[in-house]
Amino acid sequence: MELNQKEVIDKFNQLLTAYYKGKLSNFCEEFDTKNREGFYKKIQKSRNRMLKQKVSEATLDEFRKYIFFIEGKILEETCTFEEKKALQMFKSFL
């Protein structure tokens, strides 16, 4: 199911609250990027823009990627040892 802009930002914010206690800086530290400070400012700016105006499909795709990342982190915490092992094997293919 394809999420619209409001659904994407709402889901991102929900997951951010659930996994990172709402702290965008913690997400930015864990997400694999070299320029964390610049990345933090970019995400913060995009989040604010998404709440006020229409954003590009590329921005929505980025946030869908972030949602997938956070959902993966939550899955890692809640799965069994065997599932973690399978998940690690899956990650090695990516």
GUKOL-699956 format. One record per residue: residue in one letter; x, z, y of N, C-alpha, C in turn; residue number from 0. Coordinates in Angstrom, 2 decimals, m for minus. Example, Ala and Ser with C-alpha at 12.3 -4.5 7.8 and 13.67 -1.06 7.14 Angstrom:
// GUKOL-699956
R resn      nX      nZ      nY     caX     caZ     caY      cX      cZ      cY resi
R    a   13.19    7.80   m5.69   12.30    7.80   m4.50   13.20    7.80   m3.30    0
R    s   12.85    7.08   m2.25   13.67    7.14   m1.06   12.90    7.87    0.03    1
This chain:
// GUKOL-699956
R resn      nX      nZ      nY     caX     caZ     caY      cX      cZ      cY resi
R    m    0.84    0.00   m1.18    0.00    0.00    0.00    0.88    0.00    1.25    0
R    e    0.62   m0.89    2.14    1.38   m1.02    3.38    0.82   m0.03    4.42    1
R    l    1.71    0.75    5.00    1.29    1.73    6.00    1.37    1.13    7.40    2
R    n    0.39    1.45    8.25    0.45    0.99    9.63    1.34    1.93   10.44    3
R    q    1.53    1.62   11.70    2.47    2.37   12.54    2.15    3.86   12.60    4
R    k    0.89    4.21   12.83    0.53    5.62   12.92    0.76    6.33   11.59    5
R    e    0.41    5.67   10.50    0.61    6.27    9.18    2.10    6.47    8.89    6
R    v    2.93    5.52    9.30    4.37    5.61    9.06    4.95    6.80    9.81    7
R    i    4.64    6.93   11.10    5.21    8.04   11.87    4.64    9.37   11.42    8
R    d    3.36    9.41   11.06    2.77   10.65   10.56    3.43   11.08    9.25    9
R    k    3.64   10.13    8.36    4.27   10.46    7.08    5.72   10.90    7.27   10
R    f    6.44   10.20    8.14    7.82   10.59    8.41    7.86   12.02    8.96   11
R    n    7.00   12.32    9.92    6.98   13.66   10.52    6.58   14.72    9.50   12
R    q    5.64   14.40    8.61    5.23   15.35    7.57    6.41   15.65    6.64   13
R    l    7.08   14.61    6.19    8.21   14.81    5.28    9.36   15.53    5.97   14
R    l    9.58   15.20    7.23   10.63   15.87    8.01   10.33   17.36    8.09   15
R    t    9.09   17.70    8.32    8.68   19.10    8.39    8.81   19.78    7.02   16
R    a    8.37   19.09    5.98    8.39   19.68    4.64    9.81   19.89    4.11   17
R    y   10.69   18.92    4.32   12.01   19.02    3.71   13.08   19.56    4.65   18
R    y   13.01   19.22    5.91   14.05   19.62    6.86   13.54   20.63    7.88   19
R    k   12.41   21.24    7.61   11.81   22.23    8.53   11.60   21.63    9.93   20
R    g   11.37   20.32    9.99   11.11   19.65   11.25   12.34   19.33   12.08   21
R    k   13.52   19.62   11.56   14.76   19.42   12.33   15.32   18.03   12.08   22
R    l   15.16   17.18   13.06   15.64   15.81   12.98   17.15   15.77   12.83   23
R    s   17.85   16.71   13.43   19.31   16.72   13.34   19.78   16.93   11.90   24
R    n   19.05   17.75   11.12   19.42   17.96    9.72   19.25   16.68    8.91   25
R    f   18.17   15.95    9.19   17.97   14.67    8.52   19.11   13.72    8.86   26
R    c   19.46   13.64   10.13   20.51   12.72   10.59   21.86   13.07    9.97   27
R    e   22.12   14.34    9.76   23.38   14.76    9.13   23.44   14.31    7.67   28
R    e   22.30   14.37    6.98   22.29   14.02    5.57   22.20   12.53    5.32   29
R    f   21.55   11.82    6.22   21.43   10.38    6.05   22.81    9.77    6.25   30
R    d   23.20    8.87    5.39   24.56    8.33    5.39   24.79    7.40    6.58   31
R    t   25.43    7.93    7.59   25.74    7.13    8.78   27.04    7.63    9.39   32
R    k   27.75    6.75   10.03   29.03    7.12   10.63   28.87    7.71   12.03   33
R    n   27.92    7.20   12.79   27.71    7.65   14.16   26.46    8.54   14.21   34
R    r   26.59    9.79   13.78   25.43   10.67   13.66   24.77   10.97   15.00   35
R    e   25.56   11.18   16.03   24.98   11.50   17.33   24.18   10.31   17.88   36
R    g   24.75    9.13   17.78   24.04    7.92   18.21   22.81    7.66   17.35   37
R    f   22.94    7.92   16.05   21.82    7.74   15.13   20.70    8.71   15.49   38
R    y   21.05    9.95   15.78   20.05   10.96   16.17   19.28   10.49   17.40   39
R    k   20.00   10.02   18.42   19.34    9.57   19.65   18.44    8.37   19.38   40
R    k   18.90    7.46   18.53   18.11    6.27   18.20   16.81    6.67   17.50   41
R    i   16.91    7.56   16.52   15.72    7.99   15.77   14.77    8.73   16.69   42
R    q   15.30    9.61   17.49   14.47   10.38   18.42   13.72    9.44   19.37   43
R    k   14.42    8.48   19.91   13.82    7.51   20.84   12.74    6.68   20.13   44
R    s   13.04    6.24   18.92   12.08    5.44   18.15   10.83    6.25   17.80   45
R    r   11.02    7.50   17.43    9.86    8.36   17.12    8.96    8.50   18.33   46
R    n    9.54    8.76   19.48    8.76    8.93   20.70    8.04    7.63   21.06   47
R    r    8.73    6.50   20.90    8.12    5.21   21.20    6.95    4.91   20.27   48
R    m    7.11    5.27   18.99    6.06    5.02   18.01    4.78    5.78   18.34   49
R    l    4.92    6.94   18.97    3.75    7.73   19.31    3.03    7.19   20.53   50
R    k    3.72    6.41   21.37    3.15    5.98   22.64    2.83    4.49   22.71   51
R    q    3.56    3.67   21.97    3.37    2.22   22.09    3.67    1.53   20.78   52
R    k    3.39    0.27   20.71    3.64   m0.52   19.51    5.14   m0.81   19.40   53
R    v    5.65   m0.71   18.18    7.07   m0.99   17.93    7.19   m2.19   16.99   54
R    s    8.38   m2.71   16.87    8.61   m3.89   16.04    8.49   m3.56   14.55   55
R    e    8.30   m4.60   13.79    8.22   m4.45   12.33    9.56   m3.95   11.78   56
R    a   10.66   m4.33   12.41   11.98   m3.86   11.97   12.09   m2.33   12.11   57
R    t   11.56   m1.80   13.19   11.58   m0.34   13.39   10.72    0.34   12.33   58
R    l    9.56   m0.23   12.04    8.70    0.33   10.99    9.41    0.29    9.64   59
R    d   10.11   m0.80    9.36   10.85   m0.90    8.10   11.94    0.15    8.01   60
R    e   12.61    0.43    9.13   13.63    1.49    9.14   12.99    2.83    8.78   61
R    f   11.86    3.13    9.37   11.21    4.39    9.10   10.67    4.47    7.67   62
R    r   10.26    3.34    7.13    9.86    3.31    5.72   11.06    3.64    4.83   63
R    k   12.24    3.17    5.23   13.47    3.48    4.50   13.78    4.98    4.59   64
R    y   13.59    5.57    5.77   13.83    7.00    5.94   12.85    7.82    5.11   65
R    i   11.59    7.36    5.06   10.58    8.03    4.24   11.00    8.00    2.78   66
R    f   11.45    6.85    2.31   11.91    6.71    0.93   13.07    7.65    0.65   67
R    f   14.00    7.77    1.60   15.15    8.66    1.46   14.71   10.12    1.32   68
R    i   13.80   10.56    2.18   13.34   11.96    2.14   12.54   12.21    0.86   69
R    e   11.69   11.26    0.46   10.94   11.42   m0.78   11.89   11.54   m1.96   70
R    g   12.98   10.80   m1.93   13.99   10.91   m2.98   14.64   12.28   m3.01   71
R    k   14.91   12.85   m1.83   15.48   14.20   m1.76   14.52   15.22   m2.35   72
R    i   13.25   15.09   m2.01   12.23   16.01   m2.54   12.13   15.85   m4.05   73
R    l   12.16   14.63   m4.54   12.10   14.37   m5.98   13.29   15.00   m6.69   74
R    e   14.47   14.87   m6.11   15.66   15.45   m6.72   15.53   16.96   m6.90   75
R    e   14.91   17.62   m5.94   14.76   19.08   m6.02   13.72   19.51   m7.05   76
R    t   12.74   18.67   m7.31   11.63   19.09   m8.16   11.71   18.57   m9.58   77
R    c   12.67   17.72   m9.89   12.70   17.13  m11.23   13.52   17.97  m12.20   78
R    t   13.33   17.69  m13.48   14.04   18.38  m14.54   15.47   17.85  m14.64   79
R    f   16.27   18.50  m15.47   17.65   18.09  m15.66   17.74   16.65  m16.18   80
R    e   16.89   16.32  m17.16   16.90   14.97  m17.73   16.50   13.94  m16.67   81
R    e   15.52   14.29  m15.85   15.09   13.38  m14.79   16.19   13.20  m13.75   82
R    k   16.90   14.29  m13.44   18.02   14.19  m12.49   19.10   13.26  m13.04   83
R    k   19.35   13.38  m14.32   20.36   12.54  m14.96   19.94   11.06  m14.87   84
R    a   18.68   10.78  m15.16   18.18    9.40  m15.08   18.22    8.90  m13.63   85
R    l   17.92    9.78  m12.70   17.95    9.41  m11.28   19.36    9.07  m10.84   86
R    q   20.35    9.82  m11.31   21.74    9.53  m11.00   22.16    8.18  m11.57   87
R    m   21.70    7.87  m12.78   22.00    6.57  m13.37   21.37    5.45  m12.53   88
R    f   20.14    5.67  m12.09   19.45    4.69  m11.26   20.21    4.47   m9.96   89
R    k   20.65    5.57   m9.33   21.40    5.47   m8.07   22.69    4.69   m8.25   90
R    s   23.31    4.82   m9.41   24.56    4.11   m9.65   24.36    2.60   m9.67   91
R    f   23.17    2.16  m10.02   22.87    0.72  m10.01   22.66    0.20   m8.59   92
R    l   22.25    1.09   m7.68   22.02    0.67   m6.31   23.33    0.59   m5.59   93
